[in-house]
């Protein structure tokens, strides 16, 4: 016999007004049955639930609901990491987490100084300051002015003078990136003598700054030095709605995924939860919108029903898939960067592939070189580069207004034989079908002893035959690269709908250049050399070669 709710309890339940809440759910009939509640227990539960909901609204600092992902962030900061990048989907709670932890740090670490950054003054007031004020304890929410304490806030203009001071001498100062980097030169942030923890609150972090959205690289570089004296931590929150920034790219390049899960909105696709960047004192944590019961995920899911994968990954999972600007909008770390040991001819030596080598020589700079293999499926894999990241970065677009050459681009004093030795080390027993070289510098004549020669001639004298790459202009070459990258990302990836080119995760200087190259710096753009190598490969229309098409391909090209 199926047990039913007593009519008395049912009548009592129906008489109550139950406030909707995403976590503290209204009890169902079965819930009441399972617990054997009578009307007294039901009345008591109703009173406790309504009071808890009211207190959460009136004092979220002390009574707010803590989400599971907040605990993951706390664990990371408690483990000694000094930088935490939180990449979140829309309404994933990243702003709420950061705001509450800033207030907790100010409250429990006396004489703290915390800088909070947003893109503009207006965004600071409407987004960051509003969230901070929400979590300010009630006793401080009316205007307070004293010998030490100073708190004045209104919804229109935010905190007076862009700051507030608590009775324990802790200061919260609001800034925005448009003020210029000179506003953060000098000064110390964080707390000199922070508390490790207090009873029932094991997550009082020594926070120095919270940077929300679009922090420029030069700001981050400067802030890192401001953290040192007080051994404090920095938190960055970001949603890549318009693509990722150089700062986010700096964290992501070479980052190893430590924890992931399947994306429920994109079956078969894994999305990261925790990543370890190359910077050892930093972590990347992803806040997924579905994990925030307050975020209205069902509505967001409906909005994303007809969106492409990149938009879903960004807005629901906080996963950035493309740079904010650049000449290769289809280039994606997810789809075009592959693990080195998953490249078919690296994984299995018996896989047929045709190998190409391309050289972009320079005057004082080192030569930049790429190696590519093309499979029978006409998939192009860039599997090696020189100089690779072990020599440093080839370019650093965060420096200055137009970027600068990196350590790997410094003169190395190499001659022809030095470069041949590098080729031998990388190629091993591979057979290179064709070598391409910059048609201008490769063939340029220069005087050596009593005769004129060129790089092509010098290499040929060492039994290295190079062919001048097709001399198409830059725009045609860039279009050829984009043709390689093109596919319909609004549909499932299939054998007939996919990119043509893939880059080994080990080719980090090429990957960086693919994300950062704009063509706005002309011949002096620091990322140009790796892109030139890609242009030469793309315009040469490299392909898989067998006995039936070798002569056909060469005739077509030349």
C-alpha positions, 0 to 999 in steps of 0.5 A: 500500500502506498503511503500518502501525506496525511490530510492534516499535513497537506492542508498545513503545507497548502496554507503556507506561502513558500518563498522560491529558492534555488537551493532550499527547495519547497518540500514535496509530498514524498519528502514529507512522507519520507520524514514522517512529518506531522503539521508541527514539524512542517510548521517548524521547517517552514519557519526555519526555511523562510528565516534562512532565506530572509537572512541570506538576503539581509546579510549575505556576508554572514548567511550567504550560500557558499557554492562548491566551486568556491571551495575549490578556489579556496583550496587552491589559494590555501595550497600556496598559489599566489595567482588564481585566474578564474575563467567563468561562464555567464552568471557562474558566480566568479564575481560573487566569489571574488567580492566576498573573499575580498571583504573577508580578507579586509575584515579579518586581516587588519591593515590590509590594502586591496586594489580592485580593478575594472575596465572603466570607472562606470564598470567599476561602479556598476559591477565590482563596487556593487558586488563588494557593497553587497557583501559588506557587513550590515553594520558598515552599510550606513555612511560611517566616518570616524578617526579611522573608518570611512565608508560612504556608498551610493548606487549611482556613484559607488564608494566615495573617492573610490575607496573605503576604510574599515575600523581595523585600518583595512583599505579597499581601493577601486581603480580602472585600467583606463587610469594608466599604469602610473597609478599603481607604480609603488605601494604595497598591497595585501596584509603584512601580518595576515591570519592563517585562519580563524574558527569556522573560517579556514579561507581568510586569504591574504589578497592583494588585488582582484582584477576583473576582466581585460587586465593589460599585461603591463598592469599584471607585471607591475602588480606582481611586484606589488604583492611581494613585500606582503606575500599576498595573492592576486585573483583575476576573473574573466569571461572571454565573450569577445575572445581571450586577451594576451594575459589569458593567453599567457596563462593558457599556453602550455597549461596542463589540464589536471581536472576536466568533465564532459560538457553536458551541452556538447556531448563528447566534449571535455571541458577543463575545471583546473589547469596548471599553467607554466607559471608554477605559482599560478592556477586556472580554475573554471567556473561553469554556469550550470554549477551555480543554482542562482545563475538561471542556467536553464534560461542560458541553456535555452539561449545557447540552443542555436549557438556554435561550439565556441560560444557555448564553451565561452558562455557556459563553461568559461573556456576561451577559444579564440583571441580578441583580435588577429588575422586568424579568427578561426585559429583555436587552441581546442581544434588546431593545437594537438598533443605531440604524441597524438600526431599520427606519424609521431604516434605510429611510425608506419603512418604514411606522411610527406615531410616538408621543411621551411626556412625564414632566414634573417640578418642578425636574428636567428633563422625561424624554421618549421617542419610539417608532415602531410598524411594520406588524409591531407591533414597537415601537422606542424610538428617541430619549430626552431627556435622552440620555447626552450630558447625562450619566447620568439616575441612578446606582444605585451611589451611596449605599444607594438610588442618586442622580440623575445629572448629566442630572437636574439642574435646567436652568431650561427653560420650555415653549418650550425643550422644544418646541425639543428636540421639533422637533430630535429629530422633524425632519419626523416626523409624531407620531400621538399625544403622551402625558403624565403624567396627574397632573402634565400636568393639574395646575393652577397659577396663571399671571398672572391665570389657572389653567393646566396643562402640557397647556394651555401646550403646546396654546397652542403647537400641541402637543396632549398626551393624559393617559396612561391612569391605571393604577397602577404595578403594572399599568403594569410588567406591561404592560412585561413583557408587551412583553418576554415570549417563550419564550426556551427556543425559537428566536426566530421571528415568532411567538415574540419580544419586542414592544419594542426599544430603540435603543442610543442610549437609554442612560438608558432602557436603564440604568433598565430594568436597574436599576429595582426599584420599592423606592425608591417615587416617589424612585427615581432610575430611575423617570422613564424607566420611567414613560414606558415605563409610559405607552406600554405601558398606552396600547397603542400600535400601528401605525395605518392608515385601517382601525384609527385610530378603532377604537384610539382608541375602545378606549382612551378 
